[in-house]
Amino acid sequence: MNDASEDFFEKLCRMHRDDPQGFEAERIRLIRETIEGFAAEHRQKAYGLQFKIDCQLRRYKDPVMRMNKMVEIFWEGVYDFQEAMTDPSGYRRRRQQAGAKLLPFRRSTGIPEA
């Protein structure tokens, strides 16, 4: 790591410790800035992926637990990528089979039942 990245890391550590709300705002700004640097056709997918990650991390308040979850998410992505590269048709088939299950709901009349 060079001096500039060490200074940046130290700044973020201090901010996390002293100003958690400011840290969160900076985190969001940096993520948004990074995604906006992507090619236009990849931004929507990147924002969707970030939303999914944020939803998974929201459960963890402890920084160590959050980091462990981030590492888990990272390695799941590496595994998925490796599987997609070595067995593309099998990977696609498994992804299609793992789709969401739709639950049937009765159409509401807007009138509460007595």
Stockholm file with secondary structure:
# STOCKHOLM 1.0

chainA/1-114         MNDASEDFFEKLCRMHRDDPQGFEAERIRLIRETIEGFAAEHRQKAYGLQFKIDCQLRRYKDPVMRMNKMVEIFWEGVYDFQEAMTDPSGYRRRRQQAGAKLLPFRRSTGIPEA
#=GR chainA/1-114 SS CCHHHHHHHHHHHHHHHHCHHHHHHHHHHHHHHHHHTSCHHHHHHHHHHHHHHHHHHTTCCSHHHHHHHHHHHHHHHHHHHHHHHHCHHHHHHHHHHTCCCCCCCCCCCSSCCC
#=GC SS_cons         CCHHHHHHHHHHHHHHHHCHHHHHHHHHHHHHHHHHTSCHHHHHHHHHHHHHHHHHHTTCCSHHHHHHHHHHHHHHHHHHHHHHHHCHHHHHHHHHHTCCCCCCCCCCCSSCCC
//
